[in-house]
Amino acid sequence: MDKILNYRRSLIRQFALSGLLIIAFNTFAQQSAQTGILLKNLNLIDGRGGSVQANTDILIEGQRIAAIGSNLKSAGARVIYLHGKTVMPAMISAHVHVGVISGNAQSGTFFTKENVLAQLKKYLDYGISTVQTLGTDRPLLYENGFRDSLMNGLLPGARLFSGGYGFNIPDPSVRKESFMGNLYRPVSADEVPGMMKELNGINPSMVKIWVDGSPQTKMKPAIYQKIIQEAHRYQRRVAAHVYYLSDARQLIRSGIDVFGHSIRDSLVDDAFIAQMKARKIPYIPTLALDKFAHAYMSKPNWLEDPFFK
């Protein structure tokens, strides 16, 4: 476990540096168009699965990488010595919820333009250039072209692709202003077509469904099968929040497109993985999200790490 945590800390440091370099690229893009920028002596992770390329130079001309290699030279270019720091491509986070969190609290009342922009800026600070929200967005996002500006990179921070309003089970205890208070909650499959037509009107990049809970409370197969069917009719992919392996198996048979959460009740088997590969179903792991709920109970050693302090 310590090796895994050390590796994660190393990655986090690299990600943070990547974000700083991304911001730097944006800051002097205009200058680069005229004179060029030469980054010297860096460690390059190019994202193609190979080993880290040490002592590497990158030449930037305008908004394009013109050359990558050793001992590069360019007349008139601004030279920046990085002294072995790490450069990597910007990352994508495919499962986020923005605007509904403030500090350690969750509420739909936090969904303001200022809060959304602040959180997207924080993603970019850590090297994440694009995020996909899944199901907890609010109408404010679609007013006055706000979402379109975010999606096209016209506002500060990470680009945002919105999953709109997700689908969950009816729950009278959930208030409209709560974290998950703006979801569609069909009582029967007959309600789904109208809801999906309305959702399609805001042009979501994906549709989110929650399939978890006890057998008595979880979403019925007839309902999520109708959601998947209707979403596909509008050429929308469906991502499922799952917990149980048995539900995941049935979702595959029902045509699910993405697993947006980890299966947590049992180990998956080779047959299940083969089914996912055959259907080309992506998996968005959320292991860290599960760990945070209990990690602090045991006072792990990494709490004393200067990086986290």
Secondary structure by P-SEA (a helix, b strand, c coil): caaaaaaaaaaaaaaaaaaaaaaaaaaaaaaaacbbbbbcbbbbbcccccccccbbbbbbcccccccccccccccccccccccbbbbbccccccccccccccccccccccccaaaaaaaaaaaaaacccbbbbcccccccccccaaaaaaaaccccccbbbbccbbbbccccccccccccccbbbbccccccaaaaaaaacccccbbbbbbbccccccccaaaaaaaaaaaaaacbbbbbbcccaaaaaaaaaacccccccccccccccaaaaaaaaaaccccccaaaaaaaacccccccccccccccc
